[in-house]
Amino acid sequence: QEVCEARGCSWCPTDVANAPWCFFPEDTPYGYSLGGNTEETAKGWRVTLNKRQALSLFGDDISPVVLEVEFQTKDRLRFRLYDPNKERFEVPLKIDSPGVTANEANYEVEF
């Protein structure tokens, strides 16, 4: 806990399995924030994320980044992060998706 808080992080013990106890606070200068409209698509949602500040933990950060969320089955969610300004290779993996709505899914998505 001391090491966590010394880094400026938040400490919150939990009984939830595999959930982190140490994490960046909501007002951290690191990471990304919603940068535009949350757009509903035929299969889910698309949102643009913008880098919060010039600070970087890992270097070579991309901004903006697009997050696409696809409700594939009642128990499977697919998300994809990509640079909207530069094409990249993606493995041509075909996954059949019957497509469900958020109301039919056994999980919730929040932005």
Rosetta blueprint (number, residue, H / E / L):
1 Q L
2 E H
3 V H
4 C H
5 E H
6 A H
7 R L
8 G L
9 C L
10 S E
11 W E
12 C L
13 P L
14 T L
15 D L
16 V L
17 A L
18 N L
19 A L
20 P L
21 W L
22 C E
23 F E
24 F L
25 P L
26 E L
27 D L
28 T L
29 P L
30 Y L
31 G L
32 Y E
33 S E
34 L E
35 G E
36 G E
37 N E
38 T E
39 E E
40 E E
41 T L
42 A L
43 K L
44 G E
45 W E
46 R E
47 V E
48 T E
49 L E
50 N E
51 K E
52 R L
53 Q L
54 A L
55 L L
56 S L
57 L L
58 F L
59 G L
60 D L
61 D L
62 I L
63 S L
64 P L
65 V E
66 V E
67 L E
68 E E
69 V E
70 E E
71 F E
72 Q E
73 T E
74 K L
75 D L
76 R E
77 L E
78 R E
79 F E
80 R E
81 L E
82 Y E
83 D L
84 P L
85 N L
86 K L
87 E L
88 R L
89 F L
90 E L
91 V L
92 P L
93 L L
94 K L
95 I L
96 D L
97 S L
98 P L
99 G L
100 V L
101 T L
102 A L
103 N L
104 E L
105 A L
106 N L
107 Y L
108 E L
109 V L
110 E L
111 F L
